[in-house]
């Protein structure tokens, strides 16, 4: 499927399901706007947390229009991914090796990294 057709397919990943459900349940226009803002903030925070792990592998991810994510490596390659669940296989493809969540070097790097809350808040 091409990127244009893929834009019309809406599949909500479980990490974003609760925010989407809240937005749909609300009948107040102001509450819907607040739900959208909260959803974007939550996506930004999830991207910040994910970037702490990906940094160890020379990758980074950013939100793309609140609908998808762009995964990039240090060589300038990038991939568009639907959600965080589909990000990890693509990350392995870009690095050319498996990403091991139990890697002791990754855990050491995460312990040395600044707190996630300060990254997500732009501090």
C-alpha positions in Angstrom: 0.0 0.0 0.0 1.4 3.4 -0.9 1.7 6.2 1.6 -1.3 8.1 0.3 -3.6 5.2 0.6 -2.2 4.4 4.0 -3.2 7.8 5.3 -6.8 6.9 5.0 -6.5 3.7 7.1 -7.0 4.6 10.7 -5.9 2.0 13.1 -5.5 3.1 16.7 -2.7 1.5 18.6 -3.5 0.4 22.2 -1.1 3.0 23.5 -3.4 5.8 22.2 -6.8 4.0 22.6 -7.7 5.6 25.9 -7.1 9.2 24.7 -9.1 8.5 21.5 -12.0 7.0 23.5 -12.1 10.0 25.8 -12.2 12.4 22.9 -15.0 10.6 21.2 -17.1 10.3 24.4 -17.1 14.0 25.0 -19.9 16.1 23.6 -18.5 19.5 24.7 -16.4 21.2 22.0 -14.0 22.7 24.6 -13.5 19.3 26.2 -12.8 17.8 22.7 -10.1 20.5 22.1 -8.6 19.7 25.5 -8.6 16.0 24.7 -6.8 16.7 21.5 -4.1 18.7 23.3 -3.7 16.0 25.9 -3.4 13.4 23.2 -0.6 15.4 21.5 1.1 15.9 24.9 0.9 12.2 25.6 2.4 11.4 22.2 5.2 13.8 22.8 6.0 12.2 26.1 5.9 8.7 24.6 8.3 9.8 21.9 10.6 11.2 24.5 10.6 8.0 26.5 11.1 6.0 23.3 14.0 8.2 22.3 15.9 7.5 25.5 16.0 3.8 24.4 16.5 4.5 20.7 19.4 6.9 21.4 21.5 3.9 22.6 21.1 2.4 19.1 21.8 5.7 17.2 18.1 6.3 16.3 15.5 8.8 17.1 11.8 9.2 16.6 9.5 12.2 16.3 5.8 12.6 16.0 4.4 13.4 12.5 1.2 15.4 12.5 -0.2 13.5 15.5 -0.9 10.4 13.4 2.4 8.6 12.7 6.0 8.6 13.8 9.2 9.2 11.8 12.1 7.0 12.8 15.6 8.3 11.7 19.1 6.9 12.0 22.4 8.8 12.0 23.0 8.2 8.3 20.0 10.2 7.2 17.7 7.3 6.5 14.2 7.6 7.8 11.0 5.4 7.9 7.4 6.4 8.6 5.8 4.1 11.2 2.1 3.8 12.0 2.5 3.5 15.8 5.0 2.5 18.5 4.1 -1.1 18.2 5.4 -1.2 14.6 8.4 1.0 15.4 10.6 -1.7 16.9 10.9 -4.0 13.8 11.7 -1.0 11.6 14.3 0.1 14.2 15.9 -3.3 13.9 15.9 -3.0 10.2 17.6 0.4 10.3 20.3 -0.7 12.7 20.8 -4.1 11.0 20.8 -5.9 14.4 18.3 -7.0 17.0 17.4 -4.5 19.7 17.7 -6.2 23.1 15.7 -4.6 25.9 17.8 -6.6 28.4 21.1 -5.4 27.1 23.2 -4.4 30.2 24.8 -1.5 28.2 21.3 -0.1 27.4 20.4 -0.3 31.0 23.5 1.5 32.0 22.9 4.2 29.4 19.3 4.7 30.7 20.5 5.0 34.3 22.9 7.8 33.2 20.3 9.6 31.1 18.5 12.7 32.4 15.0 12.1 33.9 12.3 11.5 31.3 10.0 14.1 32.8 12.6 16.9 32.1 13.0 15.7 28.5 9.3 15.5 27.9 8.8 19.0 29.4 11.6 20.5 27.2 13.8 21.3 30.2 
